């Protein structure tokens, strides 16, 4: 009898963990946060089937409102994470345009991290930034902007080489 009670308690706890993780996953997807991969991994480790559906309440750039299976959410989560990584390196490059003496070194450090995260160097970039020389229009690819505003701004003389 005690064994059945213990098994019932463990099943209830596991079910509560799955439900709580599903709620956290829905919140992160509704907010477009890149932490959805950790929630999906937790659901996988808890044994949630791929056909489990979650109802998304807000329409985002990557998901429509309505029910989605965990398998479909995994694809959307990968897109959210990729867009987040592109936005991170794009922000650093634009900061290097705005304040080259401060951000060029940080840009050089973060560029290999962005490439390791899967960001494609040929990703397009288009922005207008106010710099110390006035308004600058940054167009082209991330790699081109990196070479122009990060790599060239941080010359060997400034690196103390």
Short mmCIF file of the C-alpha atoms (twelve columns), coordinates in Angstrom:
data_MODEL
# 
_entry.id   MODEL 
# 
loop_
_atom_site.group_PDB 
_atom_site.id 
_atom_site.type_symbol 
_atom_site.label_atom_id 
_atom_site.label_alt_id 
_atom_site.label_comp_id 
_atom_site.label_asym_id 
_atom_site.label_seq_id 
_atom_site.Cartn_x 
_atom_site.Cartn_y 
_atom_site.Cartn_z 
_atom_site.pdbx_PDB_model_num 
ATOM 1   C CA . UNK A 1   0.000  0.000  0.000   1 
ATOM 2   C CA . UNK A 2   2.821  2.387  0.877   1 
ATOM 3   C CA . UNK A 3   4.530  1.650  -2.434  1 
ATOM 4   C CA . UNK A 4   1.392  2.647  -4.335  1 
ATOM 5   C CA . UNK A 5   1.145  5.850  -2.318  1 
ATOM 6   C CA . UNK A 6   4.789  6.721  -3.067  1 
ATOM 7   C CA . UNK A 7   4.303  6.024  -6.782  1 
ATOM 8   C CA . UNK A 8   1.155  8.180  -6.836  1 
ATOM 9   C CA . UNK A 9   3.003  11.036 -5.104  1 
ATOM 10  C CA . UNK A 10  5.919  10.805 -7.538  1 
ATOM 11  C CA . UNK A 11  3.552  10.809 -10.523 1 
ATOM 12  C CA . UNK A 12  1.751  13.860 -9.141  1 
ATOM 13  C CA . UNK A 13  5.052  15.673 -8.598  1 
ATOM 14  C CA . UNK A 14  6.261  14.849 -12.121 1 
ATOM 15  C CA . UNK A 15  2.958  16.023 -13.588 1 
ATOM 16  C CA . UNK A 16  3.191  19.269 -11.613 1 
ATOM 17  C CA . UNK A 17  6.760  19.774 -12.867 1 
ATOM 18  C CA . UNK A 18  5.632  19.299 -16.462 1 
ATOM 19  C CA . UNK A 19  2.712  21.685 -16.039 1 
ATOM 20  C CA . UNK A 20  4.899  24.326 -14.381 1 
ATOM 21  C CA . UNK A 21  7.517  24.019 -17.119 1 
ATOM 22  C CA . UNK A 22  4.805  24.271 -19.782 1 
ATOM 23  C CA . UNK A 23  3.568  27.490 -18.186 1 
ATOM 24  C CA . UNK A 24  7.111  28.907 -18.114 1 
ATOM 25  C CA . UNK A 25  7.639  27.897 -21.754 1 
ATOM 26  C CA . UNK A 26  4.427  29.651 -22.799 1 
ATOM 27  C CA . UNK A 27  5.466  32.798 -20.940 1 
ATOM 28  C CA . UNK A 28  8.894  32.857 -22.562 1 
ATOM 29  C CA . UNK A 29  7.408  32.306 -26.031 1 
ATOM 30  C CA . UNK A 30  4.752  34.972 -25.513 1 
ATOM 31  C CA . UNK A 31  7.495  37.398 -24.502 1 
ATOM 32  C CA . UNK A 32  9.888  36.351 -27.284 1 
ATOM 33  C CA . UNK A 33  12.600 35.487 -24.747 1 
ATOM 34  C CA . UNK A 34  15.469 33.263 -25.865 1 
ATOM 35  C CA . UNK A 35  15.306 31.044 -22.754 1 
ATOM 36  C CA . UNK A 36  12.668 28.817 -24.344 1 
ATOM 37  C CA . UNK A 37  15.336 26.191 -25.164 1 
ATOM 38  C CA . UNK A 38  15.971 25.505 -21.485 1 
ATOM 39  C CA . UNK A 39  12.251 24.989 -20.908 1 
ATOM 40  C CA . UNK A 40  12.009 22.662 -23.917 1 
ATOM 41  C CA . UNK A 41  15.013 20.675 -22.662 1 
ATOM 42  C CA . UNK A 42  13.422 20.415 -19.224 1 
ATOM 43  C CA . UNK A 43  10.183 19.148 -20.769 1 
ATOM 44  C CA . UNK A 44  12.129 16.577 -22.782 1 
ATOM 45  C CA . UNK A 45  13.935 15.366 -19.657 1 
ATOM 46  C CA . UNK A 46  10.616 15.130 -17.788 1 
ATOM 47  C CA . UNK A 47  9.279  12.883 -20.564 1 
ATOM 48  C CA . UNK A 48  6.662  15.184 -22.078 1 
ATOM 49  C CA . UNK A 49  5.593  13.835 -25.497 1 
ATOM 50  C CA . UNK A 50  6.357  15.823 -28.645 1 
ATOM 51  C CA . UNK A 51  2.644  16.015 -29.387 1 
ATOM 52  C CA . UNK A 52  1.916  18.010 -26.216 1 
ATOM 53  C CA . UNK A 53  0.238  21.249 -27.274 1 
ATOM 54  C CA . UNK A 54  0.519  24.711 -25.810 1 
ATOM 55  C CA . UNK A 55  -1.864 27.530 -26.623 1 
ATOM 56  C CA . UNK A 56  0.020  30.719 -27.463 1 
ATOM 57  C CA . UNK A 57  -1.992 33.781 -26.506 1 
ATOM 58  C CA . UNK A 58  0.003  36.499 -28.301 1 
ATOM 59  C CA . UNK A 59  1.011  36.525 -31.914 1 
ATOM 60  C CA . UNK A 60  4.707  37.170 -32.362 1 
ATOM 61  C CA . UNK A 61  7.037  37.401 -35.305 1 
ATOM 62  C CA . UNK A 62  7.773  33.689 -34.992 1 
ATOM 63  C CA . UNK A 63  4.469  32.218 -33.772 1 
ATOM 64  C CA . UNK A 64  0.802  32.665 -34.523 1 
ATOM 65  C CA . UNK A 65  -1.826 32.603 -31.806 1 
ATOM 66  C CA . UNK A 66  -3.352 29.245 -31.030 1 
ATOM 67  C CA . UNK A 67  -2.278 25.700 -30.229 1 
ATOM 68  C CA . UNK A 68  1.213  24.461 -31.141 1 
ATOM 69  C CA . UNK A 69  2.921  21.140 -30.494 1 
ATOM 70  C CA . UNK A 70  6.257  20.977 -28.691 1 
ATOM 71  C CA . UNK A 71  7.870  19.938 -31.964 1 
ATOM 72  C CA . UNK A 72  6.644  23.110 -33.710 1 
ATOM 73  C CA . UNK A 73  7.675  25.193 -30.726 1 
ATOM 74  C CA . UNK A 74  11.214 23.831 -30.922 1 
ATOM 75  C CA . UNK A 75  11.566 25.255 -34.449 1 
ATOM 76  C CA . UNK A 76  10.142 28.617 -33.354 1 
ATOM 77  C CA . UNK A 77  12.458 28.646 -30.352 1 
ATOM 78  C CA . UNK A 78  15.495 28.138 -32.587 1 
ATOM 79  C CA . UNK A 79  14.389 31.110 -34.688 1 
ATOM 80  C CA . UNK A 80  13.892 33.239 -31.563 1 
ATOM 81  C CA . UNK A 81  17.359 32.342 -30.306 1 
ATOM 82  C CA . UNK A 82  18.953 33.102 -33.673 1 
ATOM 83  C CA . UNK A 83  17.209 36.485 -33.896 1 
ATOM 84  C CA . UNK A 84  18.362 37.258 -30.351 1 
ATOM 85  C CA . UNK A 85  22.001 36.455 -31.184 1 
ATOM 86  C CA . UNK A 86  21.845 38.597 -34.348 1 
ATOM 87  C CA . UNK A 87  20.361 41.485 -32.351 1 
ATOM 88  C CA . UNK A 88  23.090 41.179 -29.699 1 
ATOM 89  C CA . UNK A 89  25.985 41.413 -32.164 1 
ATOM 90  C CA . UNK A 90  24.186 44.091 -34.181 1 
ATOM 91  C CA . UNK A 91  23.795 46.192 -31.035 1 
ATOM 92  C CA . UNK A 92  27.495 45.885 -30.226 1 
ATOM 93  C CA . UNK A 93  28.491 46.849 -33.771 1 
ATOM 94  C CA . UNK A 94  26.192 49.886 -33.687 1 
ATOM 95  C CA . UNK A 95  27.629 50.893 -30.307 1 
ATOM 96  C CA . UNK A 96  31.084 50.650 -31.891 1 
ATOM 97  C CA . UNK A 97  29.903 53.078 -34.572 1 
ATOM 98  C CA . UNK A 98  28.601 55.441 -31.920 1 
ATOM 99  C CA . UNK A 99  31.482 55.156 -29.408 1 
ATOM 100 C CA . UNK A 100 34.434 53.476 -31.168 1 
ATOM 101 C CA . UNK A 101 36.970 54.133 -28.411 1 
ATOM 102 C CA . UNK A 102 34.830 52.237 -25.907 1 
ATOM 103 C CA . UNK A 103 33.013 49.536 -27.897 1 
ATOM 104 C CA . UNK A 104 35.491 48.453 -30.595 1 
ATOM 105 C CA . UNK A 105 37.358 46.165 -28.199 1 
ATOM 106 C CA . UNK A 106 34.117 44.649 -26.943 1 
ATOM 107 C CA . UNK A 107 33.016 44.155 -30.531 1 
ATOM 108 C CA . UNK A 108 36.232 42.270 -31.330 1 
ATOM 109 C CA . UNK A 109 35.627 40.042 -28.316 1 
ATOM 110 C CA . UNK A 110 31.973 39.289 -29.079 1 
ATOM 111 C CA . UNK A 111 32.312 38.632 -32.810 1 
ATOM 112 C CA . UNK A 112 33.794 35.108 -32.424 1 
ATOM 113 C CA . UNK A 113 31.151 34.361 -29.769 1 
ATOM 114 C CA . UNK A 114 28.398 35.367 -32.198 1 
ATOM 115 C CA . UNK A 115 29.873 33.193 -34.947 1 
ATOM 116 C CA . UNK A 116 30.099 30.282 -32.493 1 
ATOM 117 C CA . UNK A 117 26.413 30.836 -31.631 1 
ATOM 118 C CA . UNK A 118 25.560 30.338 -35.320 1 
ATOM 119 C CA . UNK A 119 25.157 33.912 -36.562 1 
ATOM 120 C CA . UNK A 120 25.743 34.085 -40.304 1 
ATOM 121 C CA . UNK A 121 28.268 36.779 -41.283 1 
ATOM 122 C CA . UNK A 122 26.235 37.592 -44.418 1 
ATOM 123 C CA . UNK A 123 23.195 38.587 -42.317 1 
ATOM 124 C CA . UNK A 124 21.994 42.020 -43.572 1 
ATOM 125 C CA . UNK A 125 22.210 45.098 -41.397 1 
ATOM 126 C CA . UNK A 126 20.633 48.490 -41.956 1 
ATOM 127 C CA . UNK A 127 20.542 51.231 -39.334 1 
ATOM 128 C CA . UNK A 128 21.152 54.919 -38.763 1 
ATOM 129 C CA . UNK A 129 23.335 55.841 -35.814 1 
ATOM 130 C CA . UNK A 130 24.373 59.163 -34.371 1 
ATOM 131 C CA . UNK A 131 28.130 59.215 -33.957 1 
ATOM 132 C CA . UNK A 132 30.597 61.914 -33.040 1 
ATOM 133 C CA . UNK A 133 30.818 62.773 -36.754 1 
ATOM 134 C CA . UNK A 134 27.047 63.066 -37.229 1 
ATOM 135 C CA . UNK A 135 24.496 60.601 -38.519 1 
ATOM 136 C CA . UNK A 136 25.982 57.430 -39.992 1 
ATOM 137 C CA . UNK A 137 24.019 54.965 -42.117 1 
ATOM 138 C CA . UNK A 138 25.203 51.403 -41.607 1 
ATOM 139 C CA . UNK A 139 24.171 49.096 -44.446 1 
ATOM 140 C CA . UNK A 140 25.459 45.846 -45.849 1 
ATOM 141 C CA . UNK A 141 26.285 42.679 -43.960 1 
ATOM 142 C CA . UNK A 142 27.224 42.100 -40.336 1 
ATOM 143 C CA . UNK A 143 30.698 41.026 -41.428 1 
ATOM 144 C CA . UNK A 144 31.202 44.188 -43.475 1 
ATOM 145 C CA . UNK A 145 30.053 46.389 -40.612 1 
ATOM 146 C CA . UNK A 146 32.282 44.461 -38.221 1 
ATOM 147 C CA . UNK A 147 35.328 44.929 -40.469 1 
ATOM 148 C CA . UNK A 148 34.623 48.630 -40.972 1 
ATOM 149 C CA . UNK A 149 33.590 49.760 -37.502 1 
ATOM 150 C CA . UNK A 150 35.174 47.254 -35.126 1 
ATOM 151 C CA . UNK A 151 38.263 45.755 -36.708 1 
ATOM 152 C CA . UNK A 152 39.458 48.958 -38.402 1 
ATOM 153 C CA . UNK A 153 38.614 51.159 -35.419 1 
ATOM 154 C CA . UNK A 154 40.712 49.017 -33.114 1 
ATOM 155 C CA . UNK A 155 44.076 49.424 -34.826 1 
ATOM 156 C CA . UNK A 156 47.296 47.788 -33.576 1 
ATOM 157 C CA . UNK A 157 48.423 51.185 -32.253 1 
ATOM 158 C CA . UNK A 158 45.322 51.330 -30.057 1 
ATOM 159 C CA . UNK A 159 45.806 47.693 -29.013 1 
ATOM 160 C CA . UNK A 160 49.324 48.544 -27.812 1 
ATOM 161 C CA . UNK A 161 50.850 45.958 -30.139 1 
# 
